Amino acid sequence: TWPSYRVPVILPQSTLNLDKPQFDAEARLEVVSPCGPACHKSSPLPTYEEVKNYLSYETLYANGSLTETEVGIYILSNGGDGSRGRSRTKRQIYGYDSRFSIFGKDFLLNYPFSTSVKLSTGCTGTLVAEKHVLTAAHCIHDGKSYVKGAQKLRVGFLKPKHKDGSKGSNITNSAMPEKMKFQWIRVKRTHVPKGWIKGNANDIGMDYDYALLELKKPHKRKFMKIGVSPPARHLPGGRIHFSGYDNDRPGNLVYRFCDVKDETYDLLYQQCDAQPGASGSGVYVRMWKRQNHKWERKIIGIFSGHQWVDMNGTPQDFNVAVRITPLKYAQICYWIKGNYLDCREG
């Protein structure tokens, strides 16, 4: 069952204009970090001021202008926020390749696969509102600078490719999947948390590897809501799911699911098979929503990439997803809705 969280409130306090960025970073499709689960769990808890700084954010506009917004964090009294704060304490295919390529417009154009979109910088994103796409921060910013394609960033939606202007005949050979093409929509503005920009994928940066894109026009597709990430032991079967545009299967949407192996307050460690290009995919689960009496899928994390971790001299590797904590939920929800009152239930 989806737990109900009381979410803190994150509100903008002040906004400054920054110099126009250079857009000179190379787009990296994966982040590699040496700090594994034990290293993350042993990190000291951030102070209130540090968290405020990490959750402050930059907004990049289509015309190249850039602002920085400082935020305030407020806990509205209502019996706590429900998040049981634990102490915060190149191979990407594991054995048998368990990824599924999704073919055929019946699947690709239907929920939940239809919520996966491709970024012009090479990553994946997920539709989370009428005009908003959630992705990984490293797809548009390398921690120091915006990547080359960030100013003219576009989001690609898979559509059937009809030859001769026909609407597709009914006698297509089922063994031959229908050809698909991307239809692109420009991005109007992009939000990236300062925790990523300052962190540059060091111990803390990985925790803030997420970004929200606002499109210039609505995409008119069904989208997936975001939710606060429950503890791994509460996930159905301990499993997560995500679909992305892995580099080694160009033009294919690739779906996978796997068990969560470990977690920290901000990260999920798993060994889902993935290749660069899948970064930014929304990690989701399907659970029972008691209030609405129905099953509901929600995005609880963003797939970030690969980590080699030295475990007592033995290298061990994980794929890492950034968890949507109550604070991150409040921030992303505010970016989407612009009103904290719509963001009180995680």
HELIX and SHEET records of a PDB file:
HELIX    1   1 PRO A   37  LYS A   41  1                                   5    
HELIX    2   2 TYR A   48  LEU A   55  1                                   8    
HELIX    3   3 LYS A  105  LEU A  108  1                                   4    
HELIX    4   4 PHE A  113  THR A  115  5                                   3    
HELIX    5   5 ALA A  137  CYS A  139  5                                   3    
HELIX    6   6 LYS A  163  GLY A  165  5                                   3    
HELIX    7   7 LYS A  194  GLY A  199  1                                   6    
HELIX    8   8 GLY A  205  TYR A  208  5                                   4    
HELIX    9   9 ALA A  232  HIS A  234  5                                   3    
HELIX   10  10 PRO A  236  GLY A  238  5                                   3    
HELIX   11  11 PRO A  326  LYS A  337  1                                  12    
HELIX   12  12 TYR A  340  CYS A  343  5                                   4    
SHEET    1   A 9 VAL A   9  LEU A  18  0                                        
SHEET    2   A 9 LEU A  66  TYR A  74 -1                                        
SHEET    3   A 9 TYR A  57  TYR A  61 -1                                        
SHEET    4   A 9 MET A 180  PRO A 193 -1                                        
SHEET    5   A 9 ARG A 154  PRO A 160 -1                                        
SHEET    6   A 9 SER A 116  LEU A 119 -1                                        
SHEET    7   A 9 THR A 124  LEU A 127 -1                                        
SHEET    8   A 9 HIS A 132  THR A 135 -1                                        
SHEET    9   A 9 ALA A 211  LEU A 215 -1                                        
SHEET    1   B 3 PHE A 100  ILE A 102  0                                        
SHEET    2   B 3 LEU A 253  GLU A 263 -1                                        
SHEET    3   B 3 ARG A 239  GLY A 244 -1                                        
SHEET    1   C 6 PHE A 100  ILE A 102  0                                        
SHEET    2   C 6 LEU A 253  GLU A 263 -1                                        
SHEET    3   C 6 LEU A 267  GLN A 270 -1                                        
SHEET    4   C 6 THR A 314  ARG A 323 -1                                        
SHEET    5   C 6 LYS A 294  MET A 311 -1                                        
SHEET    6   C 6 LYS A 225  ILE A 226  1                                        
SHEET    1   D 6 PHE A 100  ILE A 102  0                                        
SHEET    2   D 6 LEU A 253  GLU A 263 -1                                        
SHEET    3   D 6 LEU A 267  GLN A 270 -1                                        
SHEET    4   D 6 THR A 314  ARG A 323 -1                                        
SHEET    5   D 6 LYS A 294  MET A 311 -1                                        
SHEET    6   D 6 GLY A 282  LYS A 289 -1                                        
END                                                                             
